[in-house]
């Protein structure tokens, strides 16, 4: 009994901290897992407005630039890649949305995050944002860029989601 009595604080800390460490270690993986699920998509095409999380979203325009074109070379695209751009009209609801945007191929199996400066030399058009503004008070335009392999540029879909609304998400057909 003296060993238990002398180590009671260490044992109490172990009982409290071990489950807490387990929750912290697994929570990041859980969020990644939930985000990767196909979820319950709300499908939309260009010009169609959808409501998602109290805000409204519509695909205003999209375009593709092949690496072997003058515009693709000016953007510094690597051979065999295509730049895909989409502009989304956002009308925030009572609570402006935060969001995650990625591009999927037609099968939904392959996904790409937004392009970085290392992927392509592109800039947003005037009057557009490059992220979902959580402090926007009125409508705005969101422009995103992706660099994908040529074979994925045929019928991509823009996957638009919020962590708090998963597994619901919006898929814009480009």
N, C-alpha and C positions, 0 to 999 in steps of 0.2 A: 504494500500500500504506500510505502514511502516513495518509491520510484514514481508512481502515478501522481502523488501529491506534489512532488518536486518538479514534475514536467507538465503539470496541468495547463499552464499558460501556452506552452509550445503546442500541446495537443489541441487546445481550443483554437489557436491560430490556424493550425493545419485543417481542422474541421471547417473553418470559415473560408480560408483562402484557397483550398484545393478546388471546391466547386466553383468559386468565383474565377479562378484561373481557367478552368475547363470551359466555362461560359464565354469568356473573352476569347479564348483560342478558337472556339468553334463558331462564334458569331460571324466573323469575317467570311469564313467559308460558306456559312448558311446564306448570307446575303448574296454572295457570288452565285451560289446554286439557284436561288430563287430568281435572280436576274437572268440567268441563262435559260430558264424554262420558256417554252413557247407561249405559255399563258393563254389568255382569252383575248385574241386580237379584235380590235375595232378596225375594219378595213376601210380605206378611203382612197380616192383617186384625185388627180389634180382638179382644183376648183371646188371640191366638196369640203364643207365645213363639218367638223366633228367636235362634240363636247367630250372633254376628258378631265376629270377632277375639278369641275366647275369652271374651266377655261375653255376657250374655243381655239381650234387649230385648223388651218387649211394649207394645202400645198399650193403655193403660188406659181412656182416655176422650178424646173430642174434642167440640167444639161450635163453632157459628158464631153470630155476632151481626151482624145487619144494621145499617147506619148509621141507618136511619129508625126504629129501635126506641128505647124509653127507655134501654135498656142501651147501645145504640150511641151515642146522643147523650151519655150520661154518660161514655163512653170517648173522646169527642171525634172520632169517626170522620167522615171527609169523606163527603158524599153520593156514592152510587154505589160504596161500598166495603163490604167485609165483613171482620170480624175472625174469624180462624180460630185456635182454640187446640187443642193436643194435649198430653196428659200421657202420658209414656212411663215405664214401669217399667224400671229399669236394675239388673242384678245384675252388678257388675264381676267379671272373671276375675282371674287372677294379676296382670295389669297393668291398672289402671283406665284406661278409654278416654278419649281426647280425641275430639271429634267435630265434624262440621259438619252443621247441620240447615237444610234449605230446603224450601219448598213448591212443587210443580209443579201445573200444571193437568192435566186428564185426558189431554191429548195429549202432555204432557211437554215441549212446546215453550217454554212460558213458566215462569219460575222467580222466586221471591221469597225474599229473605233475611228473617231474623227482624225483627219490628217493633221500631222504636226509640221512644223517648219522644216524638219528633216525630210519629210515625204514630198513636199511640193512648195514652191514659192507662190503662194496665193494670198490675196487680200480680200476682205469683205467689201461688197459694194457699198456705196454711200447710203446711209440711212438704215443699215442692217446691223444686227447684233451677232456676236459669235457664240453666245451662250444664252440659256434661258435666264432672263433677268428676274430676280426675286424681288426687286424693288420697283418694277415697272408699274406705272399708274394708268397707262392706256395701251392701246394696241401698238405692236411693234413687229418688225420682220426679223426672223432668225435665219441666218445663212450658215450652212454647214458644208464642209468639204471632206471627201473620202478618196483615198488612192487605193484602187483594187486591181487585181489581175484582169487582163482583157476578157477572159472567159466568164468573169463574174459581172461584167457590165451590161449584159444583155437585158435582163429583167430584174434589176435589184429592187429591194423594198427598204424604205426608211423606217426603222424601228424606233419609236418614240415612247419613252416610259418614265414613270416616276416611281421611286422605290416604295413610297407609301401606298401606291395604287396597284402594285404587282399582285396577282398575275395579269391584271388588265393592262393592255398597252395599245398603242395606235400603230398600224402599219400603213404607210403611204406607198402606193405602187408608183414607181418612177417610170 
